[in-house]
Amino acid sequence: MINNKILKAVIFDLDGVVTDSAKYHYLAWKSLADELGIPFDEEYNEKLKGISRMESLELILKNGNSETKYSAFEKEKLADRKNEHYKELIKEIKPSDILPGIENFLSELKSHNIKTALASVSKNANFIIKQLQAEKYFDYIADAASVPNTKPFPDIFLVCAKNLGIQPGECIGIEDAKSGIEAIHRAGMLAVGVGTLSEMAEADLILSTKELNLNHILNKFDIKL
């Protein structure tokens, strides 16, 4: 149950919150879709936001009426091919790619002894954080591969809270995807959305990354440290 009187931890999504690696996902999926002769554009790519690699592949195959064309093994290989391309692309990520306001906010949380964690469905999260040189800001980075269910299930946020040693109701989650906001709420946490108004309709507070500020959040939710 949400305890809106105390804040002990903030849990961040990665793509669209800490950095924008979504463009690299799009390019990698676009390349694979083109190889398979399946239509894929930026509008359809929005459907993949906040879901796992295999779920994304299934949606792409569905768009080309190809769901039954490949075996489970072949689908794994297709997903691996996309990921290898993606990993090449994200080698270009650098510290300046941290989204505006995020580094200041993370520093502010650290200065107030508020725990931080990263809850990303990306299996490349650790690599991206290293590329951003942001390891020092996070007390825990969830391993998406070890979580039974991906967003909108709450598993990854609950794993973060458990490993931080904090009750879920004393955490706030920050997301840019509808499925992520749902996952935060199902974990019993307050949700801050940094995505579009339509996607973030269920969030408890909507801000841009530049507007993320500890006092603003504390005052909005009437909570204390």
KEKE-3310 file (N, C-alpha, C; in steps of 0.2 Angstrom, whole numbers, plus 5000, padded with zeros to 4 digits):
npx = (5004:5002:5012:5010:5017:5030:5046:5058:5065:5069:5064:5070:5065:5074:5075:5070:5068:5080:5090:5089:5088:5079:5078:5088:5084:5073:5079:5086:5076:5069:5078:5078:5065:5064:5072:5065:5054:5043:5031:5036:5037:5040:5028:5022:5031:5029:5021:5029:5034:5040:5039:5044:5058:5055:5041:5040:5045:5035:5024:5029:5030:5017:5012:5016:5008:5015:5016:5015:5025:5038:5047:5048:5062:5068:5062:5069:5081:5080:5077:5089:5097:5092:5096:5110:5113:5108:5116:5128:5124:5122:5134:5138:5133:5135:5141:5135:5123:5113:5097:5091:5091:5091:5103:5106:5095:5097:5109:5104:5095:5104:5111:5102:5102:5093:5088:5092:5086:5087:5075:5073:5067:5077:5090:5102:5104:5114:5126:5123:5121:5135:5141:5135:5142:5136:5135:5138:5127:5117:5110:5106:5103:5091:5091:5084:5083:5081:5068:5052:5040:5037:5035:5017:5017:5021:5034:5048:5049:5046:5057:5067:5064:5065:5078:5084:5080:5069:5052:5039:5029:5035:5042:5045:5041:5048:5043:5041:5032:5015:5013:5023:5019:5008:5014:5021:5011:5004:5014:5012:5017:5019:5017:5027:5026:5035:5032:5022:5006:4995:4999:5003:4992:4987:4997:5002:5008:5014:5028:5042:5058:5067:5060:5060:5062:5066:5060:5048:5042:5040:5032:5021:5016:5014:5023:5037:5054)
npy = (4994:5011:5023:5039:5048:5047:5047:5036:5031:5032:5026:5023:5022:5018:5020:5035:5041:5042:5042:5044:5031:5025:5029:5021:5008:5009:5010:4998:4989:4993:4990:4976:4973:4978:4969:4958:4961:4968:4980:4995:5008:5025:5028:5015:5010:5016:5007:4998:5003:5001:4988:4970:4963:4951:4952:4964:4959:4950:4959:4966:4955:4952:4963:4961:4950:4938:4930:4916:4911:4909:4898:4895:4895:4901:4914:4918:4919:4929:4940:4940:4944:4957:4963:4962:4971:4983:4984:4987:5000:5007:5009:5022:5030:5043:5052:5065:5062:5060:5064:5081:5088:5076:5072:5082:5080:5067:5069:5077:5069:5059:5068:5069:5057:5048:5033:5025:5017:5007:5003:4994:4986:4983:4972:4977:4987:4989:4991:5003:5012:5012:5018:5030:5034:5034:5026:5029:5035:5026:5015:5002:4991:4984:4967:4963:4951:4942:4944:4937:4942:4955:4973:4977:4971:4972:4967:4971:4983:4980:4971:4980:4988:4979:4975:4987:4988:4994:4998:4996:5006:5017:5021:5030:5029:5033:5035:5034:5027:5020:5007:5006:5015:5009:4997:5003:5008:4995:4990:4996:5009:5027:5036:5045:5053:5056:5056:5058:5068:5060:5047:5047:5048:5041:5044:5050:5062:5073:5078:5086:5080:5090:5097:5089:5089:5088:5095:5100:5088:5082:5092:5092:5079:5079:5074:5068:5066)
npz = (5000:4996:5005:5007:5015:5017:5009:5003:4993:4975:4960:4944:4927:4912:4897:4889:4901:4909:4898:4880:4872:4864:4851:4845:4847:4838:4826:4825:4825:4814:4804:4805:4802:4789:4782:4783:4776:4781:4785:4794:4804:4813:4819:4821:4829:4842:4848:4854:4865:4881:4882:4882:4873:4865:4865:4858:4845:4842:4840:4829:4819:4819:4812:4800:4796:4800:4811:4813:4804:4808:4819:4837:4840:4829:4830:4842:4837:4828:4836:4843:4833:4831:4843:4843:4833:4839:4850:4844:4839:4851:4856:4853:4863:4875:4890:4889:4884:4894:4899:4900:4915:4923:4928:4938:4946:4951:4958:4968:4975:4980:4989:4998:5004:4998:4992:4976:4961:4946:4935:4922:4907:4898:4893:4891:4900:4910:4902:4895:4906:4910:4899:4900:4910:4923:4934:4947:4952:4955:4967:4965:4951:4942:4936:4921:4915:4925:4930:4932:4925:4914:4913:4910:4923:4940:4944:4942:4948:4961:4964:4964:4975:4985:4985:4988:5001:5005:5008:4997:4997:5001:4990:4975:4958:4942:4925:4907:4900:4896:4901:4910:4920:4924:4930:4940:4949:4952:4959:4971:4972:4971:4955:4944:4929:4914:4901:4886:4887:4884:4885:4898:4906:4918:4927:4943:4944:4932:4923:4914:4911:4914:4924:4935:4952:4969:4980:4973:4971:4984:4989:4981:4983:4996:5006:5017:5020)
capx = (5000:5006:5013:5011:5020:5037:5050:5065:5068:5066:5066:5069:5065:5080:5073:5065:5069:5087:5092:5084:5090:5073:5080:5093:5079:5069:5084:5088:5070:5068:5083:5076:5058:5065:5075:5059:5049:5037:5031:5038:5038:5040:5021:5021:5036:5026:5017:5034:5037:5040:5038:5050:5061:5051:5034:5041:5046:5028:5020:5031:5028:5009:5010:5017:5005:5020:5016:5016:5030:5044:5047:5051:5069:5069:5061:5074:5087:5078:5077:5096:5100:5091:5099:5117:5113:5106:5122:5133:5122:5122:5141:5139:5130:5140:5138:5131:5116:5109:5092:5091:5088:5091:5109:5105:5090:5100:5113:5100:5093:5110:5113:5097:5102:5087:5090:5090:5087:5085:5070:5073:5066:5082:5095:5108:5104:5121:5130:5121:5123:5142:5142:5133:5146:5131:5135:5138:5121:5112:5112:5104:5101:5088:5092:5078:5083:5079:5062:5048:5036:5039:5029:5015:5018:5025:5040:5054:5049:5046:5063:5071:5062:5067:5086:5086:5078:5064:5045:5036:5025:5040:5046:5041:5043:5047:5042:5038:5027:5009:5014:5027:5015:5003:5018:5022:5005:5003:5019:5010:5021:5017:5020:5029:5027:5038:5030:5016:5000:4990:5002:5004:4986:4986:5002:5000:5011:5017:5033:5047:5064:5070:5056:5061:5065:5064:5055:5042:5039:5038:5026:5015:5013:5014:5027:5043:5060)
capy = (5000:5017:5027:5045:5052:5046:5045:5034:5029:5034:5021:5026:5018:5020:5023:5040:5045:5044:5044:5042:5026:5023:5029:5016:5002:5010:5009:4991:4985:4995:4986:4969:4973:4979:4962:4953:4963:4970:4988:4997:5016:5027:5027:5008:5009:5018:5001:4994:5006:4999:4980:4966:4962:4946:4955:4968:4955:4947:4964:4967:4950:4952:4969:4958:4944:4933:4927:4909:4910:4907:4894:4899:4895:4906:4920:4920:4921:4936:4945:4941:4948:4964:4965:4963:4978:4988:4985:4991:5007:5011:5011:5029:5034:5046:5055:5070:5059:5060:5069:5087:5088:5070:5071:5086:5077:5061:5071:5080:5063:5057:5073:5069:5050:5044:5027:5026:5011:5008:4997:4994:4980:4982:4968:4981:4993:4990:4994:5010:5016:5013:5022:5037:5036:5036:5020:5031:5038:5021:5010:4995:4991:4977:4963:4962:4944:4938:4945:4933:4946:4962:4978:4981:4968:4976:4963:4974:4988:4976:4968:4986:4990:4973:4975:4993:4987:4999:4996:4999:5012:5022:5023:5034:5027:5037:5031:5037:5023:5018:5000:5007:5018:5004:4993:5006:5007:4989:4989:5000:5016:5033:5036:5051:5052:5061:5055:5062:5068:5054:5041:5048:5050:5038:5045:5054:5068:5073:5083:5085:5078:5096:5099:5084:5092:5085:5099:5100:5081:5082:5097:5089:5073:5081:5069:5070:5062)
capz = (5000:4996:5011:5004:5020:5018:5003:5005:4987:4969:4955:4937:4920:4908:4890:4889:4907:4910:4892:4875:4868:4860:4843:4843:4847:4832:4820:4825:4823:4807:4800:4805:4798:4782:4780:4783:4771:4785:4786:4801:4804:4819:4822:4824:4834:4848:4851:4857:4871:4888:4883:4881:4866:4862:4864:4852:4839:4840:4837:4822:4815:4818:4807:4793:4796:4800:4818:4812:4799:4812:4825:4843:4840:4824:4833:4847:4833:4825:4842:4845:4828:4832:4849:4841:4829:4844:4854:4840:4839:4858:4858:4852:4869:4879:4896:4887:4882:4899:4897:4903:4922:4926:4933:4944:4951:4954:4963:4973:4979:4983:4994:5004:5006:4996:4988:4969:4957:4939:4933:4914:4904:4893:4895:4890:4905:4913:4897:4894:4912:4910:4893:4902:4916:4928:4939:4954:4955:4956:4972:4962:4944:4941:4930:4918:4913:4931:4932:4928:4921:4912:4913:4916:4929:4945:4946:4942:4953:4968:4965:4965:4982:4989:4985:4991:5008:5006:5007:4990:4998:5002:4984:4969:4951:4936:4919:4901:4896:4900:4904:4916:4925:4927:4934:4947:4953:4954:4964:4977:4972:4967:4949:4941:4922:4910:4893:4883:4891:4883:4888:4906:4909:4924:4932:4949:4943:4925:4923:4910:4915:4917:4929:4941:4957:4975:4983:4969:4972:4991:4990:4977:4986:5004:5009:5020:5019)
cpx = (5004:5006:5015:5014:5027:5040:5057:5069:5065:5068:5064:5069:5071:5078:5068:5065:5076:5091:5088:5088:5085:5075:5084:5089:5075:5073:5085:5082:5068:5072:5080:5069:5059:5068:5069:5053:5042:5037:5032:5040:5038:5033:5020:5025:5034:5023:5022:5036:5035:5038:5044:5052:5057:5044:5034:5041:5039:5024:5022:5029:5021:5008:5012:5013:5010:5021:5018:5021:5036:5043:5050:5058:5071:5068:5066:5080:5086:5079:5085:5099:5098:5095:5107:5118:5112:5113:5128:5131:5123:5130:5143:5136:5136:5137:5133:5124:5111:5104:5093:5088:5090:5097:5109:5100:5093:5105:5110:5097:5098:5112:5108:5097:5096:5090:5088:5091:5085:5081:5069:5072:5072:5088:5102:5108:5111:5126:5129:5123:5131:5144:5140:5138:5142:5130:5134:5132:5116:5114:5110:5101:5098:5090:5086:5077:5080:5072:5057:5043:5038:5033:5024:5014:5022:5032:5046:5055:5049:5053:5068:5070:5065:5075:5088:5084:5073:5057:5042:5032:5029:5044:5041:5045:5043:5048:5040:5033:5021:5010:5018:5023:5010:5007:5020:5017:5003:5008:5017:5014:5017:5021:5021:5030:5030:5037:5025:5010:4996:4993:5002:4998:4985:4992:4999:5003:5015:5022:5038:5053:5067:5066:5057:5065:5062:5059:5048:5038:5036:5032:5020:5012:5012:5017:5034:5048:5061)
cpy = (5006:5021:5034:5050:5052:5044:5043:5031:5031:5029:5023:5021:5021:5024:5029:5044:5047:5046:5042:5037:5023:5023:5024:5009:5003:5008:5002:4987:4987:4991:4979:4968:4974:4972:4957:4955:4965:4977:4990:5004:5018:5027:5020:5007:5011:5012:4997:4997:5003:4991:4977:4965:4957:4948:4960:4965:4953:4952:4966:4962:4950:4958:4966:4951:4938:4929:4920:4906:4907:4903:4898:4900:4901:4913:4923:4922:4928:4941:4946:4945:4956:4967:4966:4970:4983:4989:4988:4999:5011:5012:5018:5033:5036:5050:5061:5068:5058:5065:5075:5086:5082:5070:5076:5083:5071:5063:5074:5074:5060:5061:5072:5061:5046:5039:5028:5019:5012:5001:4997:4987:4978:4977:4971:4987:4994:4993:5001:5014:5017:5018:5029:5039:5038:5031:5023:5034:5032:5016:5003:4996:4984:4974:4960:4954:4940:4939:4941:4936:4953:4967:4977:4977:4972:4973:4967:4980:4985:4973:4974:4988:4985:4974:4982:4993:4992:4996:4999:5005:5018:5024:5027:5031:5032:5034:5036:5033:5021:5012:5001:5010:5013:4999:4996:5006:5000:4986:4992:5007:5021:5034:5044:5050:5058:5060:5060:5062:5062:5048:5041:5049:5047:5040:5050:5061:5068:5079:5081:5083:5084:5099:5095:5088:5089:5089:5099:5093:5080:5086:5094:5083:5074:5075:5071:5065:5058)
cpz = (5000:5002:5008:5010:5020:5011:5005:4998:4980:4964:4948:4932:4917:4902:4891:4896:4909:4904:4887:4870:4863:4853:4841:4842:4840:4826:4819:4823:4816:4802:4799:4801:4791:4779:4779:4779:4775:4786:4793:4800:4812:4823:4825:4830:4841:4852:4855:4864:4877:4888:4881:4874:4862:4861:4858:4846:4837:4837:4830:4817:4814:4812:4800:4792:4796:4806:4817:4807:4802:4818:4831:4843:4835:4827:4838:4843:4830:4830:4844:4839:4829:4838:4847:4837:4834:4848:4851:4840:4846:4860:4857:4858:4873:4885:4894:4884:4887:4898:4902:4910:4926:4931:4939:4949:4954:4959:4969:4978:4983:4989:5000:5006:5004:4991:4981:4966:4950:4937:4926:4912:4899:4897:4894:4895:4908:4909:4896:4900:4912:4904:4895:4908:4922:4934:4946:4957:4957:4962:4970:4955:4943:4935:4927:4916:4919:4933:4928:4923:4920:4913:4908:4922:4934:4947:4947:4947:4960:4969:4967:4973:4987:4990:4988:4999:5010:5004:5001:4991:5000:4996:4979:4963:4946:4930:4913:4897:4900:4904:4910:4922:4928:4932:4941:4951:4956:4959:4971:4978:4969:4961:4946:4933:4918:4902:4891:4887:4890:4886:4896:4909:4916:4929:4937:4948:4936:4925:4917:4914:4918:4923:4936:4946:4964:4979:4980:4971:4979:4992:4987:4980:4994:5008:5012:5019:5025)
residu = (MET:ILE:ASN:ASN:LYS:ILE:LEU:LYS:ALA:VAL:ILE:PHE:ASP:LEU:ASP:GLY:VAL:VAL:THR:ASP:SER:ALA:LYS:TYR:HIS:TYR:LEU:ALA:TRP:LYS:SER:LEU:ALA:ASP:GLU:LEU:GLY:ILE:PRO:PHE:ASP:GLU:GLU:TYR:ASN:GLU:LYS:LEU:LYS:GLY:ILE:SER:ARG:MET:GLU:SER:LEU:GLU:LEU:ILE:LEU:LYS:ASN:GLY:ASN:SER:GLU:THR:LYS:TYR:SER:ALA:PHE:GLU:LYS:GLU:LYS:LEU:ALA:ASP:ARG:LYS:ASN:GLU:HIS:TYR:LYS:GLU:LEU:ILE:LYS:GLU:ILE:LYS:PRO:SER:ASP:ILE:LEU:PRO:GLY:ILE:GLU:ASN:PHE:LEU:SER:GLU:LEU:LYS:SER:HIS:ASN:ILE:LYS:THR:ALA:LEU:ALA:SER:VAL:SER:LYS:ASN:ALA:ASN:PHE:ILE:ILE:LYS:GLN:LEU:GLN:ALA:GLU:LYS:TYR:PHE:ASP:TYR:ILE:ALA:ASP:ALA:ALA:SER:VAL:PRO:ASN:THR:LYS:PRO:PHE:PRO:ASP:ILE:PHE:LEU:VAL:CYS:ALA:LYS:ASN:LEU:GLY:ILE:GLN:PRO:GLY:GLU:CYS:ILE:GLY:ILE:GLU:ASP:ALA:LYS:SER:GLY:ILE:GLU:ALA:ILE:HIS:ARG:ALA:GLY:MET:LEU:ALA:VAL:GLY:VAL:GLY:THR:LEU:SER:GLU:MET:ALA:GLU:ALA:ASP:LEU:ILE:LEU:SER:THR:LYS:GLU:LEU:ASN:LEU:ASN:HIS:ILE:LEU:ASN:LYS:PHE:ASP:ILE:LYS:LEU)
# end
